Amino acid sequence: MKKLKDFISKYIVFILMLLIVIIVIILLMPTNDEERKTKSTISSTLTLTLKGNKEVSVIKGEEYQDPGYTAYDTKEGDLTDRVTVEGNVNSNVIGNYTIKYKVTNNSGKSIEEVRLVTVIEDLKDLNISIDYSPKDLTNSDVIVTLRAEGTGFDFILDPEGNTIKNNILTYKVTSNDEYIFSIKRKDGMVIEKSLEIKNIDKKKPTGSCKATIASGKTTIFVTAKDENEINKYSYNYNDKKKDLNVNSYIIDEVARNTSVTVYDKAGNYEIISCITIEDTWPVAISQDYNTYSHKNYNQNMRYQGRMNYIIYYPDNLDLSKKNPLVVYLHEVSGFGSNINNTIDLHGENKKIFTGQMRTGRLRSNAIYIAPQCRGENNGGWKSCFSDLKGLIDETVKNYNIDTKRISITGFSLGGAAIFDFITEYPGIFSVAVALAPTWINKDYTKMKDIKIAVFTGTSDGNHKINEPDTAYLKSNGVNIKYFPIKDIGHLHIQHEVYLKTDAIDWMILQSK
């Protein structure tokens, strides 16, 4: 019993000592305020650097141009825009002038620099000229030529500080920047000449290319960009070459292993191999749009006061050239007179196509329109077919549309309306893409001149009718293909097709 009591006593003493140690450690630890205070006392390095010399001269009567400055803080980064400048130079009066530069960081630390500018008498025996070539946009180096002629010349300092005794300096510039040259006179005065070079572009264009083979023709579409604009596209196919200033080209023959040489305005070029698509139906892709545009989006349009519609086209679309047209037909929830019914963006699976129009994600070069039919109870889309035909005709006229490249797509009831519309007005469209149509018109005699793609999710009840109906049309000579998307429901089919396949680009590339 005594041993047990001794053990308990020693255990309690051990616990108490441990608690004391923990308390001491906690008391010695700094508080958050102390930590912040300690961190805040870590000083940063602030620098202010003057470009050019700190003592410069300017000839009487010539305008003084300050060579500039930079300011940097190791904690806050570039502070050049915070620099204040005091003092001015009257270049019409000989004398000494002081220019003061000051910058202060967020911690209140300041630093100053001073430049002494001396206005001097013009020595008639020293003439200075500076020029560079070429002056146009170039992908080569630029040669600067500085001449200091006359007996008053002593030597030249190039931008690296090298001394040149010759009175003619040729200096190679390899990148865009401001370059400062110093000319020493025999009287000891120094004159600075600065030159800004900004016409050098040595970066090659970048981009991608897709060649689609269909009906004995090859359509090449190029997506390219460059910091100084694309100048020319050279299409290379079947040992032939075609130079154009547009990013698409339709070849009247089958061409494989194609490429496009893309030139920018500076003369840089990049050869881009084209991805060839032998199967001329929509394929799965990975779309990645980095920039959006709302500039050419308008949802407040009306056709003859009876049909509201949305229109959109990318900023870089050239309206002076023939362009394709894509028509979108909405589902049942889009009916009415409020155009917002067709562009509701709530929910991941709703209004994907018009949502893409609204946010500027449809970047391919085409005109996109999404009309709104007024009343479901008055015949549904069929009641609007006359106005829809008129709207398409008006768009063709007003937007210089290529009538061989008009396509149509739609979802649910809009997908079904596609089949009704192309049988009532055959010959308008090159292709149609129907998503989960609620029914399919089987008048195959009116569908012989159009290619049709149908997408339906296998978890959608419409799959059970779409699959046999498309098979029936196919057996009767219609150029139709059915794409069942596994385990996808009705609403989500929009996301799977419009965002995860090249269906939209595919429609644009097709031609009658």
Backbone torsions as a table, in degrees:
resi	resn	phi	psi	omega
1	MET	NA	-40.0	-180.0
2	LYS	-64.8	-39.8	179.1
3	LYS	-62.4	-37.5	179.1
4	LEU	-65.2	-42.4	179.2
5	LYS	-64.0	-41.2	178.8
6	ASP	-62.5	-40.1	-179.9
7	PHE	-63.4	-43.6	179.9
8	ILE	-64.2	-40.5	-179.5
9	SER	-62.9	-46.5	179.7
10	LYS	-63.5	-36.8	179.9
11	TYR	-65.5	-41.2	179.7
12	ILE	-66.2	-40.7	179.4
13	VAL	-62.1	-41.3	179.7
14	PHE	-62.3	-42.9	179.7
15	ILE	-63.8	-42.3	-179.6
16	LEU	-64.0	-41.7	179.4
17	MET	-64.7	-40.6	178.5
18	LEU	-62.2	-41.4	178.1
19	LEU	-63.1	-39.1	179.6
20	ILE	-63.6	-42.6	179.2
21	VAL	-61.7	-43.4	-179.9
22	ILE	-62.7	-42.5	-179.6
23	ILE	-63.0	-42.4	179.8
24	VAL	-61.8	-42.6	179.3
25	ILE	-61.5	-44.0	180.0
26	ILE	-62.3	-41.4	-179.0
27	LEU	-66.5	-33.2	-179.0
28	LEU	-80.0	-18.6	179.7
29	MET	-68.5	140.2	179.1
30	PRO	-72.4	149.3	175.8
31	THR	-76.2	170.1	178.0
32	ASN	-59.9	-38.4	179.1
33	ASP	-63.4	-40.6	179.7
34	GLU	-66.4	-39.4	178.0
35	GLU	-61.2	-45.5	179.1
36	ARG	-62.7	-39.1	-179.9
37	LYS	-64.6	-41.5	179.5
38	THR	-63.1	-45.0	179.9
39	LYS	-63.8	-37.9	-176.9
40	SER	-69.8	-21.3	-179.6
41	THR	-80.9	-9.7	176.8
42	ILE	-70.6	111.3	-172.7
43	SER	-76.7	149.1	175.2
44	SER	-99.3	165.0	177.8
45	THR	-102.2	121.2	-178.7
46	LEU	-110.4	127.8	179.5
47	THR	-127.1	146.0	174.7
48	LEU	-131.4	116.6	-174.4
49	THR	-117.2	127.4	176.5
50	LEU	-89.3	132.8	173.1
51	LYS	-77.1	148.5	-178.6
52	GLY	74.1	-163.1	-178.8
53	ASN	-85.6	155.4	176.6
54	LYS	-81.9	-15.3	174.6
55	GLU	-125.2	114.4	-177.6
56	VAL	-130.7	161.8	178.8
57	SER	-123.8	150.6	175.4
58	VAL	-134.4	135.7	-178.4
59	ILE	-72.3	139.8	-180.0
60	LYS	-53.9	129.8	178.4
61	GLY	95.3	-17.8	177.8
62	GLU	-91.6	145.0	-179.2
63	GLU	-70.3	134.4	177.5
64	TYR	-83.5	127.7	176.4
65	GLN	-116.4	116.1	-178.7
66	ASP	-67.1	131.0	-179.5
67	PRO	-65.8	-17.9	176.8
68	GLY	104.4	-174.7	-173.4
69	TYR	-163.7	165.1	172.6
70	THR	-139.2	147.6	177.0
71	ALA	-131.9	138.9	-177.1
72	TYR	-146.4	139.4	175.9
73	ASP	-121.1	132.9	-175.3
74	THR	-65.5	-19.8	177.5
75	LYS	-100.3	-34.7	-172.4
76	GLU	-102.1	-12.6	178.0
77	GLY	88.3	-149.5	-175.8
78	ASP	-71.1	122.3	179.6
79	LEU	-118.8	20.9	-176.4
80	THR	-56.8	-37.0	-177.7
81	ASP	-72.3	-7.1	178.2
82	ARG	-94.5	-6.2	-176.9
83	VAL	-67.8	130.7	174.4
84	THR	-103.7	143.5	-176.5
85	VAL	-122.1	127.8	177.6
86	GLU	-119.0	141.9	177.8
87	GLY	105.5	155.7	177.5
88	ASN	-146.2	166.5	-176.7
89	VAL	-120.1	124.6	173.7
90	ASN	-96.7	96.7	-173.8
91	SER	-73.5	-1.6	176.8
92	ASN	-91.4	-6.7	-178.1
93	VAL	-122.9	122.3	179.4
94	ILE	-66.5	136.5	179.3
95	GLY	157.9	-176.0	-179.6
96	ASN	-104.4	137.9	-178.6
97	TYR	-130.5	140.9	-178.8
98	THR	-112.3	128.1	175.7
99	ILE	-111.3	123.4	-178.7
100	LYS	-106.0	136.0	179.6
101	TYR	-120.5	134.9	-178.0
102	LYS	-143.0	140.9	175.7
103	VAL	-138.5	143.9	-179.6
104	THR	-130.0	133.5	178.7
105	ASN	-90.1	-179.1	-176.6
106	ASN	-66.5	-22.3	179.0
107	SER	-83.5	-1.1	179.9
108	GLY	90.4	-0.4	179.7
109	LYS	-76.3	134.0	-177.8
110	SER	-122.2	156.4	175.2
111	ILE	-145.2	144.2	-177.7
112	GLU	-127.5	151.9	172.2
113	GLU	-136.8	155.4	-177.3
114	VAL	-131.2	139.3	173.7
115	ARG	-120.9	133.0	177.8
116	LEU	-99.3	120.7	179.6
117	VAL	-112.9	125.5	-178.5
118	THR	-113.8	120.8	174.0
119	VAL	-85.4	121.3	-173.3
120	ILE	-118.7	162.4	178.1
121	GLU	-69.6	143.0	178.1
122	ASP	-73.6	120.1	173.9
123	LEU	-82.6	119.5	-175.5
124	LYS	-66.4	-17.8	-177.8
125	ASP	-95.9	20.6	175.6
126	LEU	-141.0	112.7	177.1
127	ASN	-115.9	131.4	-176.9
128	ILE	-118.6	131.3	175.3
129	SER	-135.6	148.4	179.9
130	ILE	-140.1	136.9	-179.3
131	ASP	-151.5	168.5	179.3
132	TYR	-146.7	158.2	-179.1
133	SER	-153.1	140.7	-1.5
134	PRO	-79.5	161.7	179.1
135	LYS	-96.8	-21.6	177.8
136	ASP	-77.3	167.8	177.0
137	LEU	-56.8	132.1	-174.6
138	THR	-145.1	155.3	174.2
139	ASN	-105.6	11.1	178.2
140	SER	-108.1	178.4	175.9
141	ASP	-72.7	157.6	176.6
142	VAL	-108.0	134.5	-179.8
143	ILE	-101.9	120.8	176.9
144	VAL	-96.8	132.1	177.6
145	THR	-117.9	121.2	178.4
146	LEU	-117.1	130.2	179.1
147	ARG	-119.9	130.8	175.1
148	ALA	-125.7	98.1	-172.0
149	GLU	-108.4	138.1	178.2
150	GLY	129.5	163.3	-176.9
151	THR	-72.9	-14.9	179.7
152	GLY	-78.7	-4.6	-177.9
153	PHE	-77.7	138.5	176.1
154	ASP	-112.2	-66.6	176.5
155	PHE	-159.6	171.5	-179.0
156	ILE	-118.6	141.2	170.3
157	LEU	-109.3	121.6	178.2
158	ASP	-79.0	175.0	-176.6
159	PRO	-57.4	-20.9	178.0
160	GLU	-90.6	-2.1	-179.9
161	GLY	89.1	9.4	178.1
162	ASN	-76.2	141.0	-179.1
163	THR	-90.0	128.6	178.6
164	ILE	-121.2	115.2	-179.3
165	LYS	-76.9	-27.5	178.9
166	ASN	-65.5	143.0	-177.7
167	ASN	-82.9	-1.3	175.7
168	ILE	-120.2	119.4	-178.7
169	LEU	-113.4	128.2	169.5
170	THR	-112.0	125.2	-171.8
171	TYR	-128.1	128.2	-178.0
172	LYS	-88.7	126.7	177.8
173	VAL	-108.4	125.5	-176.2
174	THR	-106.6	-10.0	-178.6
175	SER	-149.5	159.6	-179.9
176	ASN	-70.7	129.4	179.4
177	ASP	-176.3	178.6	173.3
178	GLU	-100.6	129.3	-175.7
179	TYR	-117.4	133.9	-176.0
180	ILE	-116.3	127.3	178.6
181	PHE	-115.4	138.9	-179.7
182	SER	-115.0	131.7	179.3
183	ILE	-114.3	117.8	180.0
184	LYS	-90.1	126.7	176.1
185	ARG	-89.9	163.1	-179.2
186	LYS	-69.3	-19.0	177.4
187	ASP	-85.2	6.2	176.8
188	GLY	94.1	-12.5	-179.7
189	MET	-75.6	149.1	179.9
190	VAL	-118.4	129.1	178.0
191	ILE	-111.7	130.9	179.6
192	GLU	-103.3	139.3	174.1
193	LYS	-124.5	122.5	179.3
194	SER	-108.5	147.8	-178.6
195	LEU	-141.5	125.2	178.4
196	GLU	-98.3	122.2	177.5
197	ILE	-104.1	126.0	-178.4
198	LYS	-143.9	23.5	-177.9
199	ASN	-112.5	15.3	-179.8
200	ILE	-96.8	127.8	176.6
201	ASP	-136.5	107.6	-179.2
202	LYS	-111.2	7.8	-179.7
203	LYS	-87.9	134.0	179.5
204	LYS	-77.8	153.0	173.1
205	PRO	-63.9	157.0	175.1
206	THR	-126.9	158.8	178.2
207	GLY	166.6	-169.9	179.7
208	SER	-141.8	164.7	-175.9
209	CYS	-144.1	141.8	178.2
210	LYS	-132.0	129.3	177.7
211	ALA	-114.5	120.1	-177.9
212	THR	-110.2	123.7	-179.5
213	ILE	-99.0	124.7	-179.4
214	ALA	-154.7	134.1	174.6
215	SER	51.5	41.6	177.1
216	GLY	76.8	8.2	179.0
217	LYS	-122.2	159.3	177.6
218	THR	-125.2	123.4	177.8
219	THR	-106.8	118.5	179.4
220	ILE	-103.4	129.1	179.4
221	PHE	-126.9	126.5	-175.7
222	VAL	-114.4	134.5	170.6
223	THR	-114.0	111.2	-176.1
224	ALA	-136.9	153.9	177.4
225	LYS	-145.6	156.3	179.3
226	ASP	-158.0	150.3	-176.1
227	GLU	-67.8	-19.4	179.7
228	ASN	-124.1	28.6	172.4
229	GLU	78.5	143.0	177.9
230	ILE	-78.4	139.5	-177.6
231	ASN	-105.4	-36.9	-173.8
232	LYS	-158.1	148.5	173.4
233	TYR	-118.2	126.7	177.5
234	SER	-112.3	110.0	-175.8
235	TYR	-88.1	125.5	-176.8
236	ASN	-114.3	119.3	-176.6
237	TYR	-157.5	140.2	175.0
238	ASN	45.1	46.2	-179.5
239	ASP	61.1	23.3	177.0
240	LYS	-119.8	166.9	-178.9
241	LYS	-143.9	136.7	179.2
242	LYS	-136.5	119.6	179.5
243	ASP	-95.1	126.5	179.6
244	LEU	-139.4	165.9	174.9
245	ASN	-109.1	19.4	177.5
246	VAL	-121.8	157.2	-172.2
247	ASN	-94.2	17.6	174.3
248	SER	-145.1	150.6	-176.2
249	TYR	-153.2	128.2	178.1
250	ILE	-102.5	120.3	-178.2
251	ILE	-101.4	132.6	-178.6
252	ASP	-83.0	43.6	176.1
253	GLU	-164.5	164.5	177.1
254	VAL	-79.5	124.9	-178.5
255	ALA	-130.3	120.0	175.9
256	ARG	-111.7	164.8	-178.5
257	ASN	54.9	46.6	-179.8
258	THR	-87.1	158.9	175.3
259	SER	-149.8	163.0	178.2
260	VAL	-132.1	127.8	173.6
261	THR	-93.0	116.7	-176.8
262	VAL	-102.3	125.2	-179.1
263	TYR	-109.8	141.2	171.8
264	ASP	-100.9	178.3	-174.5
265	LYS	-70.7	-16.4	179.2
266	ALA	-88.3	-7.3	-179.7
267	GLY	99.5	-2.2	174.3
268	ASN	-71.2	151.3	177.9
269	TYR	-147.1	157.2	177.7
270	GLU	-139.8	132.7	176.7
271	ILE	-90.9	119.2	-176.7
272	ILE	-110.5	119.6	176.8
273	SER	-76.9	138.2	-176.9
274	CYS	-90.6	139.3	171.3
275	ILE	-79.2	122.2	-177.9
276	THR	-93.6	127.7	177.6
277	ILE	-106.3	104.4	179.2
278	GLU	-76.4	-39.7	177.6
279	ASP	-80.5	110.9	-171.8
280	THR	-88.0	39.9	173.3
281	TRP	-120.5	161.8	-178.1
282	PRO	-54.3	140.8	178.7
283	VAL	-126.0	157.7	179.0
284	ALA	-70.1	137.1	179.3
285	ILE	-139.6	-179.8	174.4
286	SER	-123.5	100.0	-177.9
287	GLN	-84.0	138.8	179.8
288	ASP	-142.0	95.9	-179.7
289	TYR	-97.8	120.6	-174.1
290	ASN	-93.9	-25.3	-178.8
291	THR	-127.7	149.4	-178.5
292	TYR	-120.9	158.3	179.8
293	SER	-142.3	134.3	176.2
294	HIS	-113.5	3.5	-171.2
295	LYS	-58.0	-43.1	-174.8
296	ASN	-109.5	36.0	177.2
297	TYR	-107.7	131.6	179.7
298	ASN	-144.9	119.0	-180.0
299	GLN	-104.0	6.5	-177.0
300	ASN	-108.3	40.6	-178.3
301	MET	-102.4	149.9	178.6
302	ARG	-141.1	144.2	177.1
303	TYR	-105.0	111.8	178.4
304	GLN	50.8	31.4	176.1
305	GLY	73.1	2.7	-174.8
306	ARG	-113.5	-25.3	-174.7
307	MET	-131.3	118.1	172.4
308	ASN	-75.5	151.3	174.3
309	TYR	-158.0	157.9	176.3
310	ILE	-105.0	143.0	175.3
311	ILE	-132.6	143.6	178.4
312	TYR	-152.7	144.6	168.3
313	TYR	-152.2	150.0	-176.3
314	PRO	-64.5	156.6	-178.0
315	ASP	-60.2	-34.9	-174.1
316	ASN	-87.2	10.1	-179.8
317	LEU	-72.5	129.6	179.1
318	ASP	-90.9	103.6	-176.2
319	LEU	-74.4	-8.9	177.6
320	SER	-79.8	-11.6	179.5
321	LYS	-108.0	161.1	177.1
322	LYS	-67.1	130.6	-178.1
323	ASN	-128.1	152.1	177.3
324	PRO	-74.1	161.1	178.7
325	LEU	-125.1	134.8	175.5
326	VAL	-118.7	126.7	179.9
327	VAL	-110.1	132.7	179.2
328	TYR	-117.7	132.1	177.6
329	LEU	-109.7	128.3	-173.1
330	HIS	-80.2	168.5	177.7
331	GLU	-83.4	-172.5	-173.8
332	VAL	-62.1	-34.8	-177.0
333	SER	-71.4	-9.4	-179.5
334	GLY	-87.3	-9.4	-178.5
335	PHE	-64.8	150.6	176.3
336	GLY	130.6	-164.4	-178.8
337	SER	-111.8	-4.1	178.6
338	ASN	-95.8	110.8	-175.8
339	ILE	-60.7	-22.8	179.5
340	ASN	-64.2	-19.8	176.5
341	ASN	-62.1	-24.9	-176.8
342	THR	-95.0	-7.4	-176.5
343	ILE	-126.5	16.2	176.6
344	ASP	-57.0	124.4	-175.8
345	LEU	-103.9	7.8	-177.3
346	HIS	-73.0	128.1	177.3
347	GLY	95.3	142.3	-174.6
348	GLU	-63.4	-32.6	-169.4
349	ASN	-103.6	9.7	-174.3
350	LYS	-105.7	142.1	170.1
351	LYS	50.4	47.0	-174.7
352	ILE	-66.3	-45.3	-175.8
353	PHE	-64.2	-51.5	179.4
354	THR	-68.1	-28.0	174.1
355	GLY	-64.3	-38.7	175.9
356	GLN	-64.4	-37.7	176.8
357	MET	-65.0	-45.7	-174.5
358	ARG	-64.3	-38.1	-177.7
359	THR	-93.4	4.6	175.2
360	GLY	73.4	25.8	-177.4
361	ARG	-86.2	-15.5	179.0
362	LEU	-80.6	89.8	-170.0
363	ARG	-90.0	-14.9	-178.8
364	SER	-66.7	146.9	-174.4
365	ASN	-72.6	100.5	178.7
366	ALA	-165.4	163.6	169.5
367	ILE	-94.0	133.2	-180.0
368	TYR	-119.4	127.8	174.3
369	ILE	-127.5	143.7	178.2
370	ALA	-130.9	94.6	-178.8
371	PRO	-75.0	160.2	176.5
372	GLN	-119.3	123.8	176.3
373	CYS	-85.7	140.7	-171.2
374	ARG	-76.0	-47.5	-169.8
375	GLY	-136.2	121.8	177.3
376	GLU	-68.6	-36.8	-175.4
377	ASN	-73.0	-9.3	-178.4
378	ASN	-111.7	49.5	176.8
379	GLY	94.4	5.0	178.7
380	GLY	58.7	-143.2	-177.6
381	TRP	-63.3	-29.0	-178.7
382	LYS	-60.4	-30.2	179.5
383	SER	-69.9	-14.8	-177.3
384	CYS	-109.0	3.2	-174.2
385	PHE	-62.3	-37.4	-179.9
386	SER	-63.2	-45.3	177.8
387	ASP	-67.7	-36.8	178.4
388	LEU	-62.1	-43.7	177.4
389	LYS	-62.2	-42.0	178.8
390	GLY	-64.4	-39.9	179.0
391	LEU	-64.0	-41.7	179.0
392	ILE	-63.6	-44.4	178.8
393	ASP	-60.7	-42.6	-179.8
394	GLU	-65.1	-40.9	178.7
395	THR	-65.4	-41.0	177.1
396	VAL	-57.2	-41.6	-177.8
397	LYS	-73.1	-45.0	-173.0
398	ASN	-78.5	-24.5	-173.4
399	TYR	-118.7	19.2	172.9
400	ASN	54.7	50.5	-174.8
401	ILE	-78.5	140.5	172.5
402	ASP	-77.7	108.3	-174.0
403	THR	-68.3	-11.0	175.6
404	LYS	-86.1	-6.1	-175.7
405	ARG	-130.9	53.9	174.9
406	ILE	-107.2	125.2	-178.6
407	SER	-126.0	163.1	-177.1
408	ILE	-138.2	143.3	176.7
409	THR	-143.5	160.9	-179.1
410	GLY	-172.2	161.9	-176.3
411	PHE	-121.5	138.0	172.9
412	SER	60.5	-117.4	178.3
413	LEU	-62.9	-31.1	175.0
414	GLY	-68.4	-34.0	175.8
415	GLY	-66.1	-40.0	177.3
416	ALA	-66.5	-37.9	-179.0
417	ALA	-62.5	-27.4	178.0
418	ILE	-56.8	-47.9	-177.2
419	PHE	-64.8	-38.8	177.8
420	ASP	-66.4	-39.3	-175.7
421	PHE	-71.0	-42.2	-177.4
422	ILE	-72.5	-19.0	174.3
423	THR	-84.1	-27.9	177.9
424	GLU	-81.9	-33.7	179.0
425	TYR	-128.4	72.4	-178.2
426	PRO	-69.9	155.6	174.1
427	GLY	89.6	-0.3	-178.2
428	ILE	-82.3	-43.8	-167.8
429	PHE	-102.4	149.8	173.7
430	SER	-83.5	-41.3	179.6
431	VAL	-144.9	162.4	174.7
432	ALA	-138.1	142.2	175.9
433	VAL	-126.1	110.6	-177.9
434	ALA	-106.2	129.8	178.9
435	LEU	-106.0	118.1	175.8
436	ALA	46.3	53.9	-179.3
437	PRO	-62.5	140.2	-178.2
438	THR	-74.3	-19.7	169.8
439	TRP	-158.5	167.2	179.7
440	ILE	-132.2	119.3	174.8
441	ASN	-64.9	128.7	-173.7
442	LYS	-104.5	22.8	176.2
443	ASP	-77.1	78.4	-172.5
444	TYR	-65.8	-18.9	-178.3
445	THR	-65.2	-23.1	-178.0
446	LYS	-96.5	3.8	-173.7
447	MET	-117.2	17.2	-172.6
448	LYS	-75.3	-18.9	-174.7
449	ASP	-109.1	24.6	-178.0
450	ILE	-140.5	144.2	176.1
451	LYS	-96.8	130.9	-173.8
452	ILE	-126.0	130.6	173.9
453	ALA	-115.6	131.0	-179.9
454	VAL	-119.8	126.7	177.8
455	PHE	-116.6	127.9	176.5
456	THR	-144.4	139.0	176.8
457	GLY	-75.5	143.0	-179.4
458	THR	-70.2	-16.5	176.1
459	SER	-91.4	6.9	179.0
460	ASP	-100.1	132.5	179.3
461	GLY	-57.9	-26.8	179.3
462	ASN	-65.6	-19.5	179.9
463	HIS	-58.0	-36.1	-176.1
464	LYS	-68.0	-25.6	178.2
465	ILE	-100.4	-30.9	-178.0
466	ASN	-68.0	-39.1	-176.7
467	GLU	-64.0	-51.2	179.3
468	PRO	-69.4	-33.6	-179.3
469	ASP	-66.4	-42.4	178.3
470	THR	-67.4	-35.6	177.5
471	ALA	-63.4	-38.0	178.6
472	TYR	-64.1	-46.1	179.7
473	LEU	-63.9	-40.7	179.9
474	LYS	-62.0	-41.1	-179.6
475	SER	-67.0	-17.8	179.5
476	ASN	-104.4	21.8	171.1
477	GLY	91.6	5.3	178.1
478	VAL	-80.0	136.8	179.5
479	ASN	-81.8	77.8	-173.9
480	ILE	-127.7	145.8	178.7
481	LYS	-136.0	136.2	-177.0
482	TYR	-104.1	131.7	-180.0
483	PHE	-120.1	95.3	174.4
484	PRO	-79.2	127.4	179.8
485	ILE	-100.2	114.8	-171.6
486	LYS	-61.7	133.1	172.8
487	ASP	60.2	26.8	178.9
488	ILE	-109.9	136.1	179.5
489	GLY	-87.6	-170.9	-172.1
490	HIS	-65.3	-56.2	-175.4
491	LEU	-66.4	-40.0	-171.6
492	HIS	-71.8	-10.1	179.4
493	ILE	-61.7	-30.4	177.9
494	GLN	-60.7	-46.4	-179.9
495	HIS	-61.4	-42.9	-176.2
496	GLU	-68.3	-34.6	-176.2
497	VAL	-90.3	-53.6	-174.0
498	TYR	-72.6	-23.7	-178.4
499	LEU	-107.1	-23.3	-173.0
500	LYS	-116.1	2.9	172.3
501	THR	-128.7	170.6	177.6
502	ASP	-94.7	30.2	-175.9
503	ALA	-54.6	-41.2	-177.1
504	ILE	-69.2	-48.0	177.0
505	ASP	-62.0	-37.3	179.0
506	TRP	-60.7	-44.6	178.5
507	MET	-59.8	-42.5	-176.4
508	ILE	-65.7	-35.2	-176.7
509	LEU	-76.2	-21.0	-176.3
510	GLN	-76.0	150.5	179.8
511	SER	-141.2	146.5	179.0
512	LYS	-72.0	NA	NA
